[in-house]
Amino acid sequence: MTPMDTSGFYKLDGDLFYGPNFVLNANYELRRETHDQHTYPIDGWSWFDSEEDARLFFDLPAPTDD
């Protein structure tokens, strides 16, 4: 079984928010295909290659299977 691709935009704002392909806002657009053209964070959003990388960055524990 191939591991799930969890790369994308992540933001910690109480909960960990995830935008796999894009984040749209009145003031900006973050898109997967141009993620390497930005300086992060943008309004708290950053690009990570995996959910694990995001959780390490934000010092969050691994998710549990509840």
DOVEXTI-583836 format. One line per 5 residues: number of its first residue (from 1); their letters; for each residue x, y, z of N, C-alpha, C. Coordinates in Angstrom, 2 decimals. Layout:
<pts>
NUM) A) X:Y:Z:X:Y:Z:X:Y:Z; ...
</pts>
This chain:
<pts>
1) MTPMD) 0.84:-1.18:0.00:0.00:0.00:0.00:0.88:1.24:0.00; 0.60:2.19:-0.88:1.36:3.43:-1.00:0.94:4.39:0.11; 1.94:5.01:0.77:1.59:5.98:1.82:0.81:7.16:1.23; -0.08:7.70:2.02:-0.88:8.85:1.60:-0.01:10.10:1.53; -0.19:10.89:0.48:0.53:12.16:0.34:-0.13:13.19:1.24
6) TSGFY) 0.59:13.66:2.26:0.04:14.65:3.18:0.75:16.00:3.03; 1.46:16.18:1.91:2.10:17.48:1.68:1.01:18.53:1.46; 1.34:19.77:1.80:0.38:20.84:1.60:0.62:21.99:2.55; -0.36:22.84:2.63:-0.30:24.03:3.49:-0.90:23.69:4.85; -0.20:24.10:5.90:-0.66:23.85:7.27:-0.60:25.16:8.05
11) KLDGD) -1.57:25.27:8.98:-1.63:26.44:9.86:-2.12:25.97:11.22; -1.44:26.42:12.27:-1.88:26.11:13.63:-2.62:27.32:14.17; -3.91:27.14:14.41:-4.75:28.20:14.96:-5.75:27.52:15.89; -5.25:27.08:17.05:-6.05:26.25:17.94:-5.99:24.81:17.48; -6.49:24.53:16.29:-6.39:23.23:15.64:-5.38:23.34:14.50
16) LFYGP) -4.95:22.19:14.01:-4.06:22.17:12.86:-4.92:22.14:11.60; -4.84:23.20:10.82:-5.60:23.30:9.57:-4.72:22.84:8.42; -5.36:22.27:7.39:-4.64:21.66:6.28:-5.33:22.02:4.96; -4.54:22.52:4.03:-5.01:22.76:2.67:-4.12:21.99:1.72; -4.57:20.83:1.23:-3.70:20.00:0.41:-3.32:20.62:-0.93
21) NFVLN) -4.20:21.39:-1.52:-3.95:21.93:-2.86:-3.93:23.44:-2.94; -4.69:24.10:-2.05:-4.73:25.57:-2.09:-5.34:26.11:-0.81; -5.06:27.40:-0.58:-5.68:28.19:0.48:-6.08:29.50:-0.18; -7.36:29.83:-0.12:-7.85:31.05:-0.74:-8.30:32.03:0.33; -7.93:33.28:0.16:-8.27:34.35:1.08:-8.52:35.59:0.24
26) ANYEL) -9.22:36.56:0.78:-9.46:37.80:0.03:-8.16:38.51:-0.32; -7.10:38.30:0.49:-5.84:39.01:0.30:-4.73:38.20:-0.35; -4.91:36.89:-0.50:-3.85:36.05:-1.08:-4.43:34.72:-1.54; -3.67:34.06:-2.39:-3.96:32.70:-2.83:-2.68:31.90:-2.71; -2.76:30.77:-2.05:-1.63:29.85:-1.97:-2.03:28.60:-2.75
31) RRETH) -1.21:28.23:-3.71:-1.53:27.08:-4.56:-0.35:26.11:-4.59; -0.70:24.82:-4.59:0.30:23.75:-4.58:1.35:23.97:-5.67; 0.90:24.31:-6.88:1.83:24.40:-8.00:2.81:25.57:-7.89; 2.55:26.53:-6.99:3.46:27.66:-6.82:3.97:27.77:-5.37; 3.87:26.68:-4.61:4.24:26.74:-3.19:5.70:27.13:-2.96
36) DQHTY) 6.58:26.86:-3.91:8.00:27.18:-3.72:8.33:28.62:-4.11; 7.33:29.41:-4.46:7.55:30.80:-4.86:7.19:31.81:-3.77; 6.92:31.33:-2.57:6.50:32.21:-1.47:7.51:32.20:-0.33; 7.47:33.24:0.47:8.22:33.31:1.72:7.21:33.11:2.84; 7.39:32.06:3.61:6.43:31.69:4.66:6.94:32.12:6.03
41) PIDGW) 6.02:32.27:6.99:4.58:32.02:6.90:3.83:33.17:6.25; 2.68:32.85:5.68:1.75:33.82:5.15:0.46:33.67:5.93; 0.16:34.64:6.76:-1.03:34.61:7.61:-1.09:33.32:8.42; 0.08:32.83:8.84:0.16:31.62:9.64:0.30:30.34:8.83; 0.09:30.39:7.52:0.19:29.22:6.65:1.62:29.00:6.20
46) SWFDS) 2.04:27.73:6.19:3.34:27.34:5.65:3.18:26.05:4.87; 4.11:25.81:3.95:4.12:24.57:3.19:4.98:23.54:3.91; 4.48:22.32:4.00:5.24:21.21:4.55:5.11:20.02:3.62; 6.17:19.23:3.54:6.17:18.06:2.67:5.35:16.90:3.24; 4.99:17.00:4.52:4.17:15.95:5.14:3.51:16.50:6.40
51) EEDAR) 2.44:15.82:6.83:1.80:16.18:8.09:2.78:15.99:9.24; 3.60:14.96:9.16:4.59:14.73:10.21:5.54:15.91:10.35; 6.01:16.46:9.22:6.89:17.64:9.26:6.18:18.83:9.91; 4.91:19.02:9.58:4.13:20.12:10.16:3.98:19.93:11.66; 3.66:18.71:12.08:3.49:18.44:13.51:4.80:18.63:14.27
56) LFFDL) 5.92:18.26:13.68:7.22:18.49:14.32:7.49:19.98:14.44; 7.22:20.74:13.38:7.45:22.18:13.39:6.61:22.86:14.46; 5.33:22.49:14.56:4.44:23.12:15.52:4.48:22.45:16.90; 5.37:21.47:17.06:5.54:20.74:18.33:4.21:20.10:18.78; 3.57:19.40:17.85:2.32:18.71:18.13:2.54:17.20:18.16
61) PAPTD) 1.82:16.49:19.00:1.98:15.03:19.02:1.38:14.40:17.76; 1.79:13.19:17.50:1.22:12.44:16.38:-0.26:12.22:16.65; -1.08:12.18:15.59:-2.52:11.94:15.81:-2.76:10.55:16.36; -3.84:10.41:17.09:-4.21:9.11:17.64:-5.38:8.54:16.85; -5.53:7.25:16.88:-6.64:6.58:16.19:-7.80:6.39:17.14
66) D) -8.48:7.47:17.50:-9.62:7.39:18.42:-10.88:7.06:17.69
</pts>
